[in-house]
Amino acid sequence: MRVYRNVQSVAPEHTGAVVAVGNFDGVHSGHRVVIGEAGKIATAAGLKWGVLTFEPHPRNVFQPDIPPFRITPFADKARHIRDLGVDFMIAQKFDMEYSGQSAATFVEQSLVQALSVRHLVAGYDFKFGHKRQGSCETLLAMGNAHGFDFTVVSAASDDGGGLYSSTRARELLGKGDVRAVSEILGRPFEITGMVNHGDARGRTIGFPTANIALRQYIHPAFGVYAVYLTLPDGRVISGVANLGLRPTVAGNTAPRLEVHLFDFEGDIYGHKVSVQFVEMLRAEKKFDGLDALKAQIARDSEQARAIHNI
């Protein structure tokens, strides 16, 4: 998949394509329906298949001081879109100047002049242009005027009727319900980061951990989780993780993600890994000393092993 940083840089081979447009934070099951619909149309018409998204997320531009909320930072979002088989992705730079353009200007300059789009696909709730003035109805009308087709994809939901929604996924993460989040995403929620040297306290009580640097991620509720960790070589190791402030240990003001890997020996310091959250075991709590903490970690590990069937 080729990645472009703006619509003006798109190569001629990727103009006149079928394009899915949206923010696609999380690349959840509903997003994949939208992107997949564009793929079906492109295949049937013998055209290239692309995705137009926006970076940084518009919310970061309008509310730069809000806490981390993104489910998938850019690199992760691009990887999940690539895995769908898309030919190209445009990560259009989004800033205050770009946000000020009208809906008509976006269509005429980005979709028509720059991309010569043949068929556009969007989710039912897609809004665009200054103050979100453009809607799917706008795209249908302007497509007719400018000679491109437009398909709107209805809301997708699970068997219980729950909408596949980035907002719903964030709410569930706040409750630690990572199993429900995985149903929305179609895969486990993950945090990707570098393994850093910690204070080696886990090693002193018999449970060495890999300390994963937390970037600008939304994260699940503080607590203990059964997890998988994917190594750079593709190996997947089962484990148990603590996400939080480690209240039993004094002096912690920033949250940490610490993963104890089962039946693994190796040096992974300085490597980029991905931690997939499987199930929450319990909320984070303060214990009356390291002995009590050690006993609880042993119970957590046993419970996580049972979840992993090992």
N, C-alpha and C positions, 0 to 999 in steps of 0.2 A: 504494500500500500504506500503510495506516495503522499507526503504531507506538505501542504502549502500553508503559508502564514497569512495570506490575504488573497482575495479573489482576483486581484490584478496580476498575480504571479502565476496563475494557472496555465499550464502548457496547452497548446492547441489540441493535443490528443485527448485532453480531458474536458474540453468545451463541448457543448451540444450533448450533454449527458443527462441521465436521470439522477436527481439529487434529493436526498432526504435532509431536511433542515430542522434544527432544534438545538437546545443546550445539551441535552443528553447526559446530564450529570448522573452517574451511576450506571449508565448503559443497562438499565433494568429490562425486565421482560417486555414491558410496554414499548420502550424505546426500540427494542430489537424487532418488534412487529412493524414499527414505522420504517426502520432501516431495511428490514427484510422485504417489505412491500416495494420499496424502491428497487431492490435487487431483482425481484420477480419481473417488474416492468422492464428493467434494463435488459434482462436476459431474453425476454420475449421479443424485444425490439432490436436486439443486437447492438445495444448502446453501452457506454461506460457507466459505472455505478459509483456515485460519490456521496459524501456527507459534508454538509456545511454546518459548522458549529462556531462557537464564539469563545474567545479567550482574551482576558480572564473572564470568568463567569460574570455576567452583568451585575449580579448582586454585590460582588466585590468592588465594582466601580462605583455604584450608587451608595453603598454602605461599607466603606473600607475598614471600619473599626469593629465590625461585628465578629463574634467568635467564629472559629473554623466551622464550616457547614458542608463543604464539598464531600461527596461520597467517593468520587474518583478525581484526584488531581490529574492534570493534563496527561502525563505519561501513561497513567493507568487507563484513562479514558481512551486514548489513542490505541493502546494495546487491545482493549476489548473490542473496539470498532474494527481494527485490523483483523482480528480473529473471525469476524463475520464474513470475510472475503471481499470487502469493499476495495475498489480499485484506487480510490484517492479520497483524502480528507482535507478540507479547508478549515483551518483554525483561524478564523477571521479575527484580527485584533479588534478588541472592543474597548473603547474609551469614551470619555464624555463627548468628544467631537463626533465620533461615530454614532453615538446614541442620539445625537441631535438631528439626524437626518429623518426626513419624513418617510412614511411607508412607501409612497410613490417613488421617492429617490432610491430607496433600497432595492425595489423591484427593478427600476430602470437601469441603475448603474451597476448593481451587483449581479442580479439574475440575468438580465437581458444583455447589457453591453459587455460585461466581463466574462460571463459564463455561457452565454447563448443557450441557457438551459432549455432542454426539450420537454422535460416532465419533472415537476416538483412534487414532493411528498412531505406532508407534515402531520403532526398529531392534532387532534381536535382542539386543543387549548393553546396552540401556538399563537403568540402575539409578537409584533415587531414594529419598528419605527418609533419616532419620538412619542414618549408617553404611552407606548404600547397601543398606538392608534390603529395599527394594522391587524387584521384577523384572517381566518381562513376564507371568509366571505370576500375580503379584499383581494386575496390571492387568486380566487376563482375569477373574479371580475377582471383583474389585471392580466391574468393568464389569457383570457379570451381576447383582451385588447392587444396583447403583445405576442400572441402566437405560441404560447407554451401550455401544456396540459397541467392540471393540478388535481392531486388526489389527497383527500383528507382521511386520516385513519381514526376510527372511533376509539373510545377508551377501551383498554384491555383490562381484564380482571381475572382473578383466580377462581377456582371452583366454588369458593364460598361467597363470591361477589365482591371481594375486596379489590379495589383498584390498584393496579401497578403504578406506583407514584413515588417520586423522589421524596416528596414531603412526608408521605406515610412511612417510608423507609427511615428517614431521619427521626421521626417520632418514636419508632420502635427501637432504634439504636439507643435513644435516650433512656429507654426502659431496660436495655440489656437483652431484648428479645431477638437475638441474632438468628435463631432458627426461622422466625417469621420474616426477617429481613432477607434471608437467603432465598425464600420463596418469591419475594418480589424481584430480587436481582437475577434469579435463575442460577445462582452460584453463591458460595459463602462470601460474606463481607470480609474484606481483607485490608490490611495495613502493610504497606511496603516501605522499607527503610534500611538504613545501614546498621550493622551490628557494632555497637560501641562497647568500650571497656566500662564496666560499672565499678562498684566498690567491692566486688567479690564476696559480699556477705552471704549470698546463697550458697556459694561453694563451702563456706565454713560450717554450714548446718546440713550439708549433704545433698543440697539441691542446686547445683550450678545452673545459672540462667544466661540466656542470650538477651542482651539489652538492646531493644530496637528503638532507634531514634524516631520520635514522633514529629512528623512534619505538619503542614497545615491541613490536617484531617479532622473531620468530625470523627468522634470515636464512640464506642459503646459506653454504657454506664460503667462506672468503676466497679470492678469485681474480678472474679476468677472464672476462667473459661477453659473448656476443652478446645484445643486448636490443632491445626496442622501448620507446619512451617515448610515452605518450599525453598530449597537451596538453589544457588546459581546454576548448578549442573542439572537441575530438574528433579532431583530426589525430593520426596515428600516425607517428612518425619512427624510422627504424632507427638503431642506434648500437652502441657498445661501452662496457662499464662495468667499472670496477675497484671491488671491494668489499673493504675491508680497512684496514690500518694504514699503507699506503704506506711500507714499510720503507726505501726508497731515500732518503726525505726524513726528516730527523731531527725528533724532538720530537712524534711522533704517538702518542697513548695511547688515543684513542677511534676506533672504526671509522667509515669514511666510505663513502658510495656516490657515485661520481663517474661521470657519463655523458658521453661524447663523442658528439655527434649528427652523423650524416652529412648533408652537403648541406643544412644548415639555418643560417639567420641570423635572429636575433630575440632580443628581451629577454624572458626568462621568469622573471627573478628575482622572488621573492615569490609565485609562482603554485604551486598545488597540482597535481602531476603524478603519473602512475602509471608505474612501470617494470616491464615484463614480462620475465622472464628466459627466454631461449630455449635457450642451450647454454653449458656451461662450456668455455672455451678453454684455460685453464691455471690452476695455482695461483699465488697471489701470491708474489713472490720479490724479493729485494734485488739491485739492479744496482750496478755499479761506476761510478756517476755518472749525470748527467742525459743525456749523449749515448747511453749504452747503453740507458737507459730509453726515450728518444725512438725509437731504432731498434726496440725491442721493441714499443712502442705502434703503430708503423707496421705491423709484421707482424701484430699483433693486429687492427688495423683491416682489413687486407686479408683476414684469415681471417673476420672477422665479416661483411664485405661479401659474401663468397662464400656464407656461410650465409643471408644475407638476399637473395641473388640480385640484387645491385645492383653 
